[in-house]
Amino acid sequence: MDRVRLKALVIGSCLSALAAAASFVPAVWSWEEGVDLQVFFSARGARTVPADVVLVPIDRKAARRLFLPQSAEDFERCLDVRLDQALPGYRNPDPPEVLSRWPRCLHARALEALALAQPEVVIMDVSFRPRNDPGGVFAAQDRQLATAMRKLARVVLALKVKSERDAEERAQPIAPDIERAALALAPFLLMGDQLQRADKYCSFKEDGDWTGPCLPTVAYQVASLGVYPQLRDLLLRAASKNVDLIPARADSLLANRALRPSVMLIRHVATSDRHASERMRALLTSERPAHSAAADRQLRNLSDIYLGAGIRYFNFYGPPGAFATLSYEQLVAGPQASRPAPGSLRGKAVFIGFAEYEQPETIEHFTTPFTTETSIKLSGVELAATAYANMLDGSTLVTTARWKRALIALSLGALCALLFATVSLPLAALTCALLWMAYLGAALSLFRHNALWLPLLVPLGFSMPAAAGSGLYLELKRQRDRTRRALGAMLPARLVDRIINRNVELTQLQEAVVGCCVVTDVQRYSALFENHATDEVARILNTYFQALFPVVQNVGGETIDVVGDSMLAVWVGRDPDPMLRERACVAALQLAATADRFSKTHADESLRSRRTRIGVDYGLMTIGMVGTLLHLEYRPVGRPPNTASRLQELCKLLDTPLLVSAPVIADLQRFVVRDLGWFLLREFAEPTRVFALAGERAGVSVKTLDLHAAFAGALAEYQAERYVDAQRKFEQVLRKHPGDGPARFYRDLCAKGRFYGATPIQAADESQPR
């Protein structure tokens, strides 16, 4: 495993660990709740509602259809309740969102109609607070409702628990007659995002100022009284303490308001001792049912309620209106034929409360995963029915522990990181994508069939993408760096950035610039092949260019091209700049010195006498890609590169290492140069004034300055066509400086009778042997 892949593994694993740790943060967990449940329920869709749960919604439709006498006393006593009969002197009840102001005799009439159908339990989610009653009208209504409740015998009221910030929780009072007639009082507590989104509910409230069983638990215990003896026997065999305090008979739970404290006592006995809980679960698993399958399922569900978590997640059945309903207005004022038949609700739970289906409501209605922008929210009473139905069919969501969720996120992320660190990029990406889809499919299937909630957002939305993304990024960065290095070996860095970062096409790399071109060439390069094998020559050249290239880069230049032993470098800009020429001259001097050191210190004797020739020119040019899509090269096009190349050739004729044109050194005071005259370079129609670049002014010796002065005097005689004096003076220069190539060149011209005077010297003609 190379460094990049090891780095990808470490970074991917760290990001996965960070995502796993983030799942413990409350804000992240709340976000994950909303996203996961939305995905699960949207993918699964609606499901079948248990037939043993019936809803009696009190809505605007019921308020519009019911008519009572307009006089206050007759209205409150429900003396004449009409259905769909808007008679003079009659009016509708108040809107259902203020249900507490409805005459309670209406609820009594509804319960009386239900009594004949014999429901297993009736749950009323209606506020029955005591009312100021100077005339005794409200008290009569309360007594009438209490009588109807006793007739049904199994009516559970929703207890309204008021919780204010920085204040203790307290239950709202209920009218005494109604409270005494109820089988039990229990709150229905919702949990969610500021109660705007309903995610979970309370089965047992075991913290805060108010503790006790919640409404769905009490209702299910009432509906499961048939298996209460078996439950108590199970507790008796599993636990050793306090079981004798639990009522022995089911009917004892219904007497003297013993239901709610008995339910809480059963919860305490079942969960206070860990060993008792384990034994109870083991007995449920190991023993064969001694009664019917339905009773066994009811016993298991009831045991799970007592042994399970006090906070449970809703397993929604669908959008509002999923439950079977009975018409409240039909129960209150409809004909006998429209009411439920005797015994038709036997074994069923009936929920009565405010539920609006005609338009969105904000009061006592909540957002669920099935809520859309155009749909209505789910009412509190339908949420209570959902919680009860989950207990009834054993479909309450099973959540994985926090540490298991974190472990899943860490494992999936680390696996993706390992794939990107050990296999090829395409295979790793494909495998991670398949793993992502396989996990999502498995999680959706387990949710649909087993109500098991495996985490989605953190592992699939953060851990796996982060691990895969880090591996993908590092691998692509490595490939990008390889491309950059490959292009950088052929193109300047600024152009490589344009190609990679801006996606510029190679054929678009064309720009008009002004700058200097420097061309180098090794003297008698072809002769190297006589004494060396081609691979040895290639090795020597690589070493040679390794010495030259940094010189160009260090002085701000760009190496453009290498052909054989020749190198082309440029210093370019969009506007004329003396610094470009100055840097090119500095680089040319350093290149000459570096090449000289290379040849003198090389182990091969045949290289020690070889000189590198350098030509420099300055001017306008176009630089960019030249060629076709079959073969492109980056190079400058214009006079400067050609002139620099010809100056490099002229170095051979003048036997000097470094020549520059007049535009290069114009107005540059930093350097010492020697005017060598005008030359008509090969294949050029215009002459070029040529200078030898001796060095920087601070480093040039007095001997060199004397040479330049003597040479200038001799050249002036030659250009004035006083050739005898010129030859004599060139010979004087050579006696003091025998190795000076330009002086020798002009002396030989005079000796051969090649007199140009002040006209340009034909460099091409003079380079030919005569």
JOHUGI-V28959 format. One record per backbone hydrogen bond with DSSP energy under -0.5 kcal/mol. NH is the residue of the N-H (numbers start at 1). CO is the residue of the C=O. If there is no record, write none. Layout:
NH_CO / NH_CO
This chain:
6_2 / 7_3 / 8_4 / 9_5 / 10_6 / 11_7 / 12_8 / 13_9 / 14_10 / 15_11 / 16_12 / 17_13 / 18_14 / 19_15 / 20_16 / 21_17 / 22_18 / 23_19 / 23_20 / 24_21 / 25_22 / 29_25 / 30_26 / 31_27 / 32_28 / 33_29 / 34_30 / 35_31 / 36_32 / 37_33 / 38_34 / 39_35 / 40_36 / 41_37 / 42_38 / 43_39 / 44_40 / 45_41 / 47_317 / 53_50 / 54_349 / 55_324 / 56_351 / 57_55 / 58_353 / 59_57 / 63_59 / 64_60 / 65_61 / 66_62 / 67_82 / 68_91 / 69_80 / 70_89 / 75_71 / 76_72 / 77_73 / 78_74 / 78_75 / 79_74 / 82_67 / 82_80 / 84_65 / 84_82 / 87_85 / 90_87 / 91_68 / 98_95 / 99_96 / 101_98 / 102_99 / 106_103 / 107_103 / 108_104 / 109_105 / 110_106 / 111_107 / 112_108 / 113_109 / 114_110 / 115_111 / 116_112 / 117_114 / 118_114 / 118_115 / 120_345 / 120_348 / 121_348 / 122_154 / 123_350 / 124_122 / 124_156 / 125_123 / 125_352 / 126_124 / 136_133 / 140_136 / 141_137 / 142_138 / 143_139 / 144_140 / 145_141 / 146_142 / 147_143 / 148_144 / 149_145 / 150_146 / 151_147 / 152_148 / 153_149 / 156_122 / 156_154 / 157_184 / 158_124 / 159_157 / 159_186 / 160_158 / 161_159 / 162_160 / 162_170 / 163_161 / 167_164 / 170_162 / 172_160 / 175_128 / 179_175 / 180_176 / 181_177 / 182_178 / 183_155 / 184_155 / 186_157 / 189_187 / 191_200 / 194_192 / 196_193 / 197_193 / 198_367 / 199_191 / 199_197 / 200_191 / 201_312 / 202_189 / 203_310 / 204_310 / 205_212 / 206_204 / 212_205 / 214_203 / 215_187 / 217_214 / 218_214 / 219_215 / 220_216 / 221_217 / 222_218 / 223_219 / 224_220 / 225_222 / 227_224 / 228_225 / 231_227 / 232_228 / 233_229 / 234_230 / 235_231 / 236_232 / 237_233 / 238_234 / 239_235 / 245_242 / 246_243 / 252_249 / 253_249 / 253_250 / 254_250 / 254_251 / 255_252 / 258_255 / 259_253 / 262_258 / 263_259 / 264_260 / 265_261 / 266_262 / 267_263 / 268_264 / 269_265 / 270_266 / 271_267 / 272_268 / 274_272 / 277_273 / 278_274 / 279_275 / 280_276 / 281_277 / 282_278 / 283_279 / 284_280 / 285_281 / 286_282 / 287_283 / 296_292 / 297_293 / 298_294 / 299_295 / 300_296 / 301_297 / 302_298 / 303_299 / 304_300 / 305_301 / 306_302 / 307_303 / 308_304 / 312_201 / 314_199 / 316_314 / 322_319 / 324_53 / 326_55 / 328_57 / 328_326 / 331_327 / 332_328 / 333_329 / 334_329 / 334_330 / 338_335 / 339_336 / 343_116 / 344_341 / 345_117 / 346_343 / 348_345 / 349_52 / 350_121 / 351_54 / 352_123 / 353_56 / 354_125 / 355_58 / 364_362 / 365_362 / 366_378 / 367_196 / 371_368 / 378_366 / 380_364 / 381_354 / 383_379 / 384_380 / 385_381 / 386_382 / 387_383 / 388_384 / 389_385 / 390_386 / 391_387 / 392_388 / 393_389 / 394_390 / 395_390 / 396_390 / 397_313 / 398_451 / 399_397 / 400_453 / 405_401 / 406_402 / 407_403 / 408_404 / 409_405 / 410_406 / 411_407 / 412_408 / 413_409 / 414_410 / 415_411 / 416_412 / 417_413 / 418_414 / 419_415 / 420_416 / 421_417 / 422_418 / 422_419 / 423_419 / 428_424 / 429_425 / 430_426 / 431_427 / 432_428 / 433_429 / 434_430 / 435_431 / 436_432 / 437_433 / 438_434 / 439_435 / 440_436 / 441_437 / 442_438 / 443_439 / 444_440 / 445_441 / 446_442 / 447_443 / 448_444 / 449_445 / 450_446 / 451_447 / 452_446 / 453_398 / 454_452 / 460_456 / 461_456 / 461_457 / 462_457 / 462_458 / 463_458 / 464_459 / 466_462 / 467_463 / 468_464 / 469_465 / 470_466 / 471_467 / 472_468 / 473_469 / 474_470 / 475_471 / 476_472 / 477_473 / 478_474 / 479_475 / 480_476 / 481_477 / 482_478 / 483_479 / 484_480 / 485_481 / 486_482 / 487_483 / 488_484 / 489_485 / 490_487 / 491_487 / 495_492 / 496_492 / 497_493 / 498_494 / 499_495 / 500_496 / 501_497 / 502_497 / 502_498 / 504_498 / 508_505 / 509_506 / 510_508 / 511_623 / 513_621 / 514_573 / 515_619 / 516_571 / 517_617 / 518_569 / 519_615 / 520_567 / 521_613 / 523_611 / 525_522 / 528_525 / 529_526 / 530_527 / 531_527 / 531_528 / 532_528 / 537_533 / 538_534 / 539_535 / 540_536 / 541_537 / 542_538 / 543_539 / 544_540 / 545_541 / 546_542 / 547_543 / 547_544 / 548_544 / 549_545 / 550_546 / 551_548 / 552_548 / 553_549 / 554_550 / 555_551 / 555_552 / 556_553 / 557_552 / 558_570 / 560_558 / 560_568 / 561_568 / 563_566 / 566_563 / 567_520 / 568_561 / 569_518 / 570_558 / 571_516 / 573_514 / 580_577 / 581_577 / 582_578 / 583_579 / 584_580 / 585_581 / 586_582 / 587_583 / 588_584 / 589_585 / 590_586 / 591_587 / 592_588 / 593_589 / 594_590 / 595_591 / 596_592 / 597_593 / 598_594 / 599_595 / 600_596 / 601_597 / 602_598 / 607_604 / 608_604 / 608_605 / 610_607 / 613_521 / 613_611 / 614_657 / 615_519 / 616_659 / 617_517 / 619_515 / 621_513 / 622_637 / 623_511 / 624_635 / 625_509 / 626_633 / 628_631 / 631_628 / 633_626 / 635_624 / 635_633 / 637_622 / 640_620 / 642_638 / 643_639 / 644_640 / 645_641 / 646_642 / 647_643 / 648_644 / 649_645 / 650_646 / 651_647 / 652_648 / 652_649 / 653_649 / 654_650 / 655_651 / 656_651 / 659_614 / 660_691 / 661_616 / 662_689 / 664_661 / 665_661 / 666_662 / 668_665 / 669_667 / 672_695 / 673_671 / 674_692 / 676_690 / 677_690 / 679_688 / 680_761 / 681_679 / 684_681 / 688_679 / 690_677 / 690_688 / 691_660 / 692_674 / 693_658 / 693_691 / 694_672 / 694_692 / 695_672 / 697_670 / 699_696 / 700_696 / 700_697 / 705_701 / 706_702 / 707_703 / 708_704 / 709_705 / 710_706 / 711_707 / 712_708 / 713_709 / 714_710 / 715_711 / 716_712 / 717_713 / 718_714 / 719_715 / 720_716 / 721_718 / 722_717 / 723_721 / 726_722 / 727_723 / 728_724 / 729_725 / 730_726 / 731_727 / 732_728 / 733_729 / 734_730 / 735_731 / 736_732 / 737_733 / 740_737 / 741_655 / 741_739 / 744_740 / 745_741 / 746_742 / 747_743 / 748_744 / 749_745 / 750_746 / 751_747 / 752_748 / 753_750 / 754_749 / 755_753 / 756_754 / 759_756 / 761_678 / 763_680 / 763_761 / 764_680 / 766_762 / 767_763 / 768_765
